[in-house]
Amino acid sequence: MSSPTGPASGLPVRMPRPRQPGRHRRPEPLAAPEGAPALVLAVPGTPSAATRGLAEEIVSIARSELPGVDARIGYLDGDNTEFPTLQSVLAYAADERTARYEQALAAGLDVKEPDGPVAVVVPLLAGPDSALLRQVRQALMDSRVAAELTDVLGPHPLLAEALHVRLSEAGLARADRARLFTVATAADGIILASVGGEEAVQAAGITGMLLAARLAVPVMAAALDQEGSIASVADQLRSSGSQQLALAPYLIGPEIEATLIEEAAKEADCPAADALGPYPAIGKLALAKYTTALGIAPQQPQGTPVR
């Protein structure tokens, strides 16, 4: 047994580690506040097993970064069986919150009636897409639930990092400019392919500038959903001296059919990297949108510095 002054029989005891003073101390780990709104990932496109796996991995990243967060997935084109729709997920979250409140009252607890948003909805989109965002807003209206909608994930330095990684995985870019080795198939011009029209192209162009700084090659954004846009940008890059082009999808993945990327690569006559997919930065950015909406994020996640 232990005495009030310490352990008996010389048994070891784990003492709390003293907090390191000064500006170099480690930050206290962030956790979701009790009763915080749910984080609902709004997933566009036709649902599939692959889409669900991607969304679940992104949600898993968010949960690991913020313990206790109530993270859920709602599909814009769900079927309410295997793939729950966004509006049904929001309605269920609202019903659960009401049920918890009523159970607390029945147990005689002095609890405050819940107020504020039931959920914070984060669109799984790298850039703006007015048609898909209208669909998200309509789902929020149809649910009749108080929910807050965040901006899309980009532009952001972490997305430039993710694009760089996907290009290097495909052998189309050096993984690290500081290392003196050659990638024979490295592109000297990048087509950044987005969806969502001219607004999306302009937003992708901001991330494109960050990617160009990482790769030290020209990067130009083009629209997958505008006829002739990909071919036109490919011509501009070649006329300015680029000979080996590469297509980098500025997309998470579910928002378009995969065949569109293949067709665009054929149109530009160049190889293509994979879509961003469940790259860790995607989960971190989704969580950053959520925590910023709640006012518990002192700063956005930072990208890897250019080497």
C-alpha positions in Angstrom: 0.0 0.0 0.0 1.0 3.6 -0.5 1.1 6.2 2.3 0.0 9.8 1.9 3.7 10.7 1.4 4.6 8.2 -1.3 4.7 4.5 -2.3 5.3 1.8 0.3 7.9 -1.0 0.0 10.0 1.0 -2.4 7.6 0.4 -5.4 8.2 2.8 -8.3 5.5 5.3 -9.0 5.0 7.3 -12.2 5.1 11.0 -11.4 3.7 13.6 -13.7 6.3 15.1 -16.0 6.9 18.8 -15.2 5.8 21.2 -17.8 8.7 22.7 -19.8 8.8 26.4 -19.3 9.5 29.0 -22.0 8.6 29.4 -25.7 10.1 26.0 -26.7 7.7 23.9 -24.6 5.6 21.4 -26.4 2.0 22.6 -27.0 -0.7 20.9 -25.0 -2.5 18.2 -27.1 -5.8 19.5 -28.6 -8.9 17.5 -28.0 -12.5 18.1 -29.2 -14.6 20.1 -26.6 -17.3 18.2 -24.9 -20.6 18.5 -26.8 -18.8 19.9 -29.9 -20.7 19.7 -33.2 -20.0 16.7 -35.5 -17.5 17.0 -38.3 -19.4 15.8 -41.4 -17.3 15.2 -44.5 -19.5 15.9 -47.6 -18.4 13.5 -50.3 -19.3 14.3 -53.9 -19.6 12.0 -56.9 -21.0 8.5 -57.4 -20.5 6.5 -54.2 -18.4 3.3 -54.4 -16.4 1.0 -52.2 -13.3 2.9 -53.2 -14.9 6.3 -52.4 -15.9 5.0 -49.0 -12.5 3.7 -48.3 -10.9 7.0 -49.2 -13.4 9.0 -47.1 -13.0 6.7 -44.1 -9.2 7.1 -44.3 -9.5 10.9 -44.3 -11.9 10.8 -41.4 -9.5 8.5 -39.6 -6.7 11.0 -40.0 -8.9 13.8 -38.6 -9.8 11.6 -35.6 -6.1 10.9 -34.9 -5.3 14.6 -35.0 -8.2 15.6 -32.7 -9.1 12.9 -30.2 -12.8 12.8 -29.3 -14.0 14.4 -32.5 -17.4 13.1 -33.7 -16.5 12.6 -37.4 -19.0 11.3 -39.9 -19.4 10.8 -43.7 -22.3 12.0 -45.8 -22.6 11.3 -49.6 -24.1 13.9 -51.9 -25.4 11.1 -54.1 -26.0 8.5 -51.4 -28.7 5.9 -51.3 -29.4 6.0 -47.5 -28.6 2.3 -47.2 -24.9 1.5 -47.9 -24.0 5.1 -48.5 -26.0 7.6 -46.2 -26.9 10.9 -47.8 -25.5 14.1 -46.3 -29.0 15.2 -45.2 -29.7 11.9 -43.4 -26.4 12.1 -41.6 -27.2 15.6 -40.4 -30.7 14.7 -39.3 -29.3 11.7 -37.4 -26.7 13.8 -35.7 -29.5 16.3 -34.6 -31.7 13.5 -33.3 -28.8 12.0 -31.3 -28.0 15.4 -29.7 -31.6 15.8 -28.7 -31.8 12.3 -27.3 -28.7 12.9 -25.2 -30.2 16.1 -23.7 -33.5 14.4 -22.9 -31.7 11.4 -21.3 -29.7 13.8 -19.1 -32.8 15.6 -18.0 -34.5 12.3 -17.2 -31.5 11.3 -15.1 -32.0 14.5 -13.1 -28.9 16.2 -14.3 -28.6 20.0 -14.5 -27.8 20.4 -18.2 -28.0 23.2 -20.6 -30.3 22.9 -23.6 -28.0 22.4 -26.6 -27.7 25.3 -29.0 -25.4 26.3 -31.9 -24.8 24.2 -34.9 -25.3 20.4 -34.8 -22.5 19.9 -37.3 -19.8 21.5 -39.3 -19.9 20.3 -42.9 -16.6 20.2 -44.8 -16.8 19.6 -48.6 -14.3 17.1 -49.8 -13.1 19.4 -52.6 -9.7 20.7 -53.3 -11.1 23.8 -55.1 -14.4 25.6 -55.7 -17.0 23.8 -57.8 -20.2 25.9 -57.8 -22.5 23.0 -59.0 -21.3 20.6 -56.2 -21.4 23.3 -53.6 -25.0 24.1 -54.6 -25.7 20.4 -54.0 -24.2 20.6 -50.6 -26.2 23.7 -49.6 -29.4 22.1 -50.9 -28.7 19.0 -48.7 -28.2 21.3 -45.7 -31.5 23.0 -46.4 -33.3 19.7 -46.9 -32.1 18.4 -43.6 -33.5 21.3 -41.7 -30.6 21.1 -39.3 -28.5 23.9 -38.0 -25.2 23.2 -39.6 -22.2 25.3 -40.6 -20.6 24.9 -44.0 -16.9 25.6 -44.4 -14.9 26.6 -47.5 -13.3 24.0 -49.7 -9.8 22.7 -48.8 -7.7 24.8 -51.1 -5.7 26.6 -52.1 -3.1 25.7 -49.5 0.7 24.8 -49.4 -0.2 21.3 -48.2 -2.0 20.7 -51.4 1.1 21.7 -53.4 3.0 19.3 -51.2 0.5 16.5 -52.0 0.7 17.2 -55.8 4.5 17.1 -55.6 4.3 13.7 -53.9 1.8 12.3 -56.4 4.0 13.4 -59.3 7.1 11.9 -57.8 5.3 8.7 -57.1 4.5 8.5 -60.8 8.2 9.2 -61.7 7.2 12.6 -63.1 9.1 14.8 -60.6 12.0 14.6 -58.3 11.0 13.8 -54.7 13.5 16.3 -53.3 15.2 19.1 -55.2 18.1 19.0 -52.8 19.2 15.5 -53.8 21.4 15.4 -56.8 19.9 12.5 -58.8 18.1 12.4 -62.1 14.6 11.3 -62.9 14.7 10.6 -66.6 10.9 11.1 -67.0 10.7 14.2 -64.9 8.4 16.8 -66.5 9.5 20.2 -67.4 5.9 21.6 -67.5 2.9 20.7 -65.4 -0.8 20.9 -66.3 -2.8 21.3 -63.2 -6.2 19.8 -64.0 -9.2 21.0 -62.0 -13.0 20.9 -62.2 -15.5 23.7 -61.5 -15.0 26.1 -64.4 -13.0 29.3 -64.5 -13.3 30.0 -60.7 -11.7 26.6 -60.0 -8.9 27.3 -62.6 -8.1 30.5 -60.9 -8.0 28.9 -57.4 -5.9 26.0 -58.7 -3.5 28.6 -60.2 -2.6 29.8 -56.6 -1.6 26.3 -55.6 0.1 25.9 -58.9 2.4 28.8 -58.1 3.4 27.0 -54.9 4.0 23.8 -56.8 6.1 25.6 -59.4 8.3 26.9 -56.6 8.8 23.4 -55.3 9.6 21.9 -58.7 11.2 24.9 -60.4 9.2 24.2 -63.6 6.2 26.1 -65.1 2.8 25.0 -63.9 -0.5 26.1 -65.5 -4.0 25.3 -64.4 -6.7 24.0 -66.9 -10.3 22.9 -66.6 -11.2 19.2 -67.1 -14.8 20.2 -67.6 -14.2 22.9 -70.3 -13.7 21.6 -73.8 -10.3 22.4 -75.2 -8.9 23.8 -72.0 -6.4 21.0 -71.4 -5.1 21.0 -75.0 -4.8 24.8 -75.0 -2.7 24.9 -71.9 -0.6 22.0 -73.2 0.1 24.1 -76.4 1.0 27.1 -74.3 3.5 25.2 -72.2 5.1 23.6 -75.3 5.3 26.9 -77.1 7.1 28.4 -74.1 9.8 25.6 -74.3 8.5 22.8 -72.2 8.9 19.4 -73.9 8.0 16.8 -71.3 4.6 17.6 -69.9 2.7 15.9 -67.1 -0.9 16.1 -65.9 -1.4 16.6 -62.2 -5.1 16.2 -61.1 -6.0 19.0 -58.6 -8.7 16.7 -57.3 -9.3 14.5 -54.3 -10.8 11.8 -56.6 -14.5 11.1 -56.0 -15.7 14.4 -57.7 -15.2 13.1 -61.2 -15.1 9.8 -63.2 -11.5 8.5 -63.4 -11.8 8.2 -67.1 -11.8 12.0 -67.4 -8.2 12.1 -66.2 -7.2 9.4 -68.7 -8.9 11.3 -71.5 -7.3 14.6 -70.5 -3.8 13.0 -70.5 -4.5 11.7 -74.0 -5.7 15.1 -75.1 -2.5 16.7 -73.8 -0.4 13.8 -75.1 1.4 13.3 -71.7 1.4 11.0 -68.7 -0.7 11.7 -65.6 -0.2 11.4 -61.9 -2.9 10.0 -59.6 -5.5 12.2 -57.9 -4.6 13.5 -54.4 -6.7 10.8 -52.7 -6.3 10.1 -49.0 -3.0 11.9 -48.7 -2.5 12.8 -45.0 -2.7 16.5 -45.7 -6.3 16.1 -46.9 -7.4 14.9 -43.5 -5.4 17.6 -41.7 -7.0 20.3 -43.9 -10.5 19.0 -43.4 -9.9 19.0 -39.6 -8.4 22.6 -39.9 -11.6 23.8 -41.5 -13.6 22.2 -38.7 -11.5 23.6 -35.8 -11.4 27.0 -37.4 -15.2 27.1 -37.6 -15.3 26.2 -33.8 -12.6 28.8 -33.0 -10.3 26.2 -31.5 -7.5 26.4 -34.1 -4.9 29.0 -33.5 -3.3 28.4 -36.9 -3.7 26.4 -40.1 -1.5 23.4 -40.7 1.7 24.3 -42.4 3.2 22.8 -45.5 6.6 21.3 -45.9 9.1 24.0 -46.6 10.5 24.2 -50.2 13.9 22.5 -50.4 
